[in-house]
C-alpha cells in the first residue's frame, strides 16, 4: 500500500496564453527595440524640413495673386479662365500646406508614433492571413464556383485590407504608402503649379502693359 505522503503532488495547470497573443507580444517587444530610435529621427527631420517645405509652398503665391488682380480688372471669357486657374493653383498650395501640417502633427508625440510603428510592423508581418487566402483559392475539391469566387475576391482585396488597417494609424500612416505616394504627387503638382503660375502671370502682365488684355 502506497504511503499518501509519497504520492506525487497534483499538478494544477496554469493559465495558458493564446498563440496569437504570445506571438503578438514577442513581435511587439522585438519591434519596439528596433524602431525605438525611428520616431525621434523622423521628428527631428520633420521639424527641420517643415520650414523649407512651407517656404516652397509660397513660390506660386505671388504670381497667383498677381494673376488674380489682373483678371479681376479685366473682362470677357479670359477673366473667367484666369480666375479658374488661380483657384486651382490656390487649391494645390493649400493641399500642400495641409499635408506638411499632417507630418508636423504626426511627430509631435514620439512615444505615440513609436507605438504606431510597432503596430505597423506587426501588421506587415501578418503573413498567415495572406497565405490562408491564397490557400483557400488553390485548394482542391471540384469547381465550387461561388466558394472559389469568394476566395478570389479575398485575394484581390488583400491590398485594400492592409491599406484599411494602415489608414487606422493616425501618425505612422503618413510615412508609408499610400500616403507617401500622395505626398509625392502633391509635391509634383506644386512644382508644376509654380512653373505655370509664373509663366501665366508674366504673360498676362505683359499683355496688360501692352494693352492686349
C-alpha positions, -999 to 999 in steps of 0.1 A, spaced: 0 0 0 14 34 -10 20 60 16 -1 91 9 29 112 17 49 96 -11 22 102 -38 31 128 -64 16 162 -59 -13 171 -81 -3 193 -110 -25 223 -113 -25 236 -148 -17 273 -150 -32 298 -174 -21 292 -210 -17 322 -232 -32 322 -266 -7 315 -295 -18 347 -312 -13 368 -281 21 353 -274 32 359 -310 20 395 -309 38 402 -276 70 386 -289 69 406 -321 59 439 -303 88 436 -279 114 429 -305 100 455 -328 98 482 -302 135 477 -295 144 481 -332 121 510 -341 125 529 -308 150 553 -324 130 558 -356 104 582 -342 130 607 -327 149 607 -360 117 614 -380 107 640 -355 140 658 -359 139 656 -397 103 668 -400 109 697 -376 139 708 -396 123 704 -431 90 719 -423 103 755 -428 117 749 -463 86 729 -471 63 757 -461 85 781 -480 83 761 -512 45 765 -509 50 802 -511 67 801 -545 35 803 -566 16 826 -542 29 859 -557 21 850 -593 -13 837 -583 -21 869 -565 -8 890 -594 -28 870 -619 -59 873 -597 -55 911 -596 -51 914 -634 -80 890 -640 -103 909 -616 -97 941 -635 -103 925 -669 -134 914 -687 -146 887 -711 -141 849 -710 -103 854 -704 -112 867 -669 -132 836 -660 -104 813 -673 -77 831 -653 -98 831 -621 -104 793 -625 -66 788 -630 -59 809 -599 -84 789 -579 -69 756 -590 -34 769 -581 -45 781 -546 -61 747 -540 -28 730 -548 -9 753 -524 -34 748 -496 -34 710 -500 4 711 -498 4 731 -466 -22 708 -451 0 678 -459 30 694 -442 9 701 -412 -1 665 -411 35 655 -409 43 680 -382 13 668 -361 23 632 -366 57 636 -349 46 659 -320 44 628 -297 74 604 -303 60 578 -279 27 575 -297 45 574 -331 67 546 -319 37 526 -307 21 530 -341 53 519 -359 52 488 -337 16 481 -348 26 488 -384 54 462 -384 31 437 -366 6 443 -394 31 438 -422 42 405 -406 7 391 -408 18 366 -434 -6 338 -422 -36 359 -432 -23 363 -467 -13 327 -470 -46 314 -458 -64 335 -485 -41 321 -512 -45 285 -499 -83 288 -499 -82 299 -536 -59 270 -546 -75 242 -525 -88 211 -542 -124 198 -542 -141 204 -576 -154 236 -591 -172 251 -561 -177 282 -582 -191 305 -556 -167 294 -529 -137 300 -553 -152 333 -564 -153 344 -528 -118 332 -522 -106 351 -553 -122 382 -540 -104 378 -507 -71 376 -526 -79 406 -548 -87 427 -517 -55 419 -498 -40 453 -506 -72 470 -496 -73 450 -464 -37 462 -455 -44 497 -466 -75 499 -445 -55 488 -414 -27 512 -422 -52 541 -425 -62 535 -389 -27 545 -378 -31 583 -375 6 591 -372 26 563 -388 4 562 -420 20 594 -433 54 577 -436 44 547 -456 24 540 -488 -2 551 -499 2 584 -481 38 588 -492 28 584 -528 1 611 -524 27 634 -508 50 630 -538 20 636 -561 12 668 -543 48 679 -544 48 673 -582 16 693 -586 31 721 -566 62 722 -588 41 725 -620 18 750 -603 48 772 -596 61 770 -631 28 775 -648 17 803 -625 48 823 -631 45 818 -669 9 828 -669 15 858 -647 43 872 -668 23 866 -700 -8 883 -686 12 912 -672 30 917 -705 -4 917 -723 -18 942 -698 11 966 -701 9 964 -739 -28 969 -739 -36 935 -753 -57 925 -722 
